[in-house]
Structure formats: C-alpha cells, structure tokens
Amino acid sequence: MHTRDGAVPRIALRVDEFSQACRAAGLDNSTARAKRLGIRHTTVSRAERGRTDPGVRFIAAALTAFPDRKFEDLFEVIGSDGQRTHARDNERGDGSTSGWLCPECGHLNAPELVVCAKTAEHD
C-alpha cells in the first residue's frame, strides 16, 4: 500500500543472517551462493550490499536453499516510514511469531486474520 508521500513498505535481506546461513552451507562467495540459489551472482551481490531488494525468485530460492531458516530469519519488512520490522520483534504475546506482517505497519497478525488487527491506527 502506498502512503500519501508515495513510499511503499518493502522487504529487505537480513544480510548478516543470510551470510551466516551461506557460510554454514560452505558458500563463501556470491558466485557459490548464486549457483546454490539458481540466480545470477550479480543479483546476490547487489542484495547483499543493499543495492536492491530481494525479489520473489530470490526469496523463494533462499528459503528453498536453507530449509532450516524461516522467512523472518532471512528477511525483514521495512515500513514506508523506513522503520525496520522483524517478526521476532512483534510476537503476539504468546511467544508465537507465526502469522503475517502487515505491510503498512509491520504488526504481526494471527494467521486467521485477513485484516490487520491495528487497522484503525492506519487511518
């Protein structure tokens, strides 16, 4: 969703965690990482340097390549205000981090909800 100033929330690579997963798998450079992910090494390199946000193919490939890692381990939502949001920072109170992050405010919602529980605060 766009904000009044045109900014949109985005997904960013959590570089330290991604690098740690890669090193644990013996992938020491962007070429090796790209081969494992099945994407171009320039794409991996740009994502690791923060020059581009990971696309759907990158996200799917990373989650497939590292099945022991969850989405929230490797990626984070950056709100339209530039605020970084990590699912672990938004536990629902029961210690659970399953559910979905609102792209507008980053609130972690229960999986069964279709509208953010904090929707009233968005307006």
C-alpha positions as CSV (number, residue, x, y, z in Angstrom):
1,M,0.0,0.0,0.0
2,H,1.3,3.5,-0.9
3,T,1.4,6.2,1.7
4,R,0.5,9.8,1.0
5,D,4.1,10.6,0.1
6,G,4.2,7.6,-2.4
7,A,6.5,5.5,-0.3
8,V,5.7,1.8,0.0
9,P,6.8,-0.9,2.5
10,R,9.4,-3.2,1.2
11,I,11.2,-6.5,2.0
12,A,14.9,-6.4,2.7
13,L,17.6,-9.0,3.1
14,R,18.9,-9.5,6.6
15,V,22.5,-9.6,5.3
16,D,24.2,-10.9,8.5
17,E,21.8,-13.8,8.9
18,F,21.9,-14.6,5.2
19,S,25.7,-14.6,5.2
20,Q,25.7,-16.8,8.3
21,A,23.4,-19.3,6.6
22,C,25.6,-19.2,3.5
23,R,28.8,-19.7,5.4
24,A,27.3,-22.6,7.3
25,A,26.5,-24.2,4.0
26,G,30.1,-23.7,2.8
27,L,29.0,-20.9,0.3
28,D,31.9,-18.4,0.7
29,N,31.3,-16.0,-2.2
30,S,28.4,-14.6,-4.3
31,T,29.2,-16.9,-7.2
32,A,28.8,-20.0,-5.0
33,R,25.7,-18.5,-3.3
34,A,24.2,-17.7,-6.7
35,K,24.8,-21.2,-8.0
36,R,23.1,-22.7,-4.9
37,L,20.1,-20.3,-5.3
38,G,19.9,-20.7,-9.0
39,I,20.1,-16.9,-9.7
40,R,22.7,-14.6,-11.1
41,H,25.7,-13.8,-8.9
42,T,25.2,-10.1,-9.6
43,T,21.7,-10.3,-8.1
44,V,23.1,-11.9,-4.9
45,S,25.9,-9.4,-4.7
46,R,23.6,-6.4,-5.1
47,A,21.2,-7.8,-2.5
48,E,24.0,-8.4,0.0
49,R,25.2,-4.8,-0.5
50,G,21.8,-3.4,-0.1
51,R,21.7,-2.0,-3.6
52,T,18.5,-3.9,-4.5
53,D,15.7,-5.6,-2.5
54,P,15.3,-9.3,-3.0
55,G,12.6,-10.3,-5.5
56,V,10.2,-13.1,-5.3
57,R,12.6,-15.5,-7.0
58,F,15.4,-14.6,-4.6
59,I,13.2,-15.1,-1.6
60,A,11.8,-18.4,-2.8
61,A,15.3,-19.6,-3.7
62,A,16.8,-18.6,-0.3
63,L,14.0,-20.3,1.6
64,T,14.4,-23.5,-0.5
65,A,18.2,-23.5,-0.3
66,F,18.1,-23.0,3.5
67,P,15.1,-25.1,4.7
68,D,16.1,-24.7,8.3
69,R,15.7,-20.9,8.1
70,K,12.3,-19.1,8.2
71,F,11.3,-16.1,6.2
72,E,11.8,-13.9,9.3
73,D,15.3,-15.2,9.8
74,L,16.5,-14.0,6.4
75,F,14.3,-11.1,5.5
76,E,12.6,-8.1,7.2
77,V,9.9,-5.6,6.4
78,I,10.9,-2.0,6.1
79,G,7.9,0.2,6.5
80,S,7.1,3.1,4.3
81,D,8.5,5.3,7.1
82,G,11.8,3.5,6.9
83,Q,11.3,1.7,10.2
84,R,12.7,-1.9,10.2
85,T,10.4,-4.5,11.5
86,H,11.3,-8.0,12.3
87,A,8.8,-10.7,13.1
88,R,10.6,-11.6,16.3
89,D,10.0,-8.0,17.5
90,N,6.3,-8.5,17.0
91,E,5.4,-11.6,19.0
92,R,1.7,-11.8,19.6
93,G,2.1,-12.2,23.3
94,D,2.1,-16.0,23.4
95,G,5.6,-16.2,22.1
96,S,4.5,-17.2,18.6
97,T,5.8,-15.5,15.6
98,S,3.6,-17.3,13.1
99,G,1.2,-15.2,11.1
100,W,1.7,-12.4,8.7
101,L,3.3,-8.9,8.9
102,C,1.1,-6.0,7.9
103,P,2.9,-4.2,5.0
104,E,1.6,-0.9,6.3
105,C,2.6,-1.0,10.0
106,G,4.7,-4.2,10.4
107,H,2.3,-5.6,13.1
108,L,2.4,-9.4,13.3
109,N,-1.1,-10.7,12.9
110,A,-2.6,-14.1,13.6
111,P,-2.7,-16.3,10.5
112,E,-6.5,-16.4,10.6
113,L,-6.9,-12.6,10.4
114,V,-7.4,-11.1,6.9
115,V,-7.2,-7.5,8.1
116,C,-4.5,-6.1,10.3
117,A,-5.6,-6.0,14.0
118,K,-4.3,-2.5,14.1
119,T,-6.2,-1.3,11.0
120,A,-7.9,1.5,12.9
121,E,-4.4,3.0,13.6
122,H,-3.6,3.1,9.9
123,D,-6.1,5.8,9.1
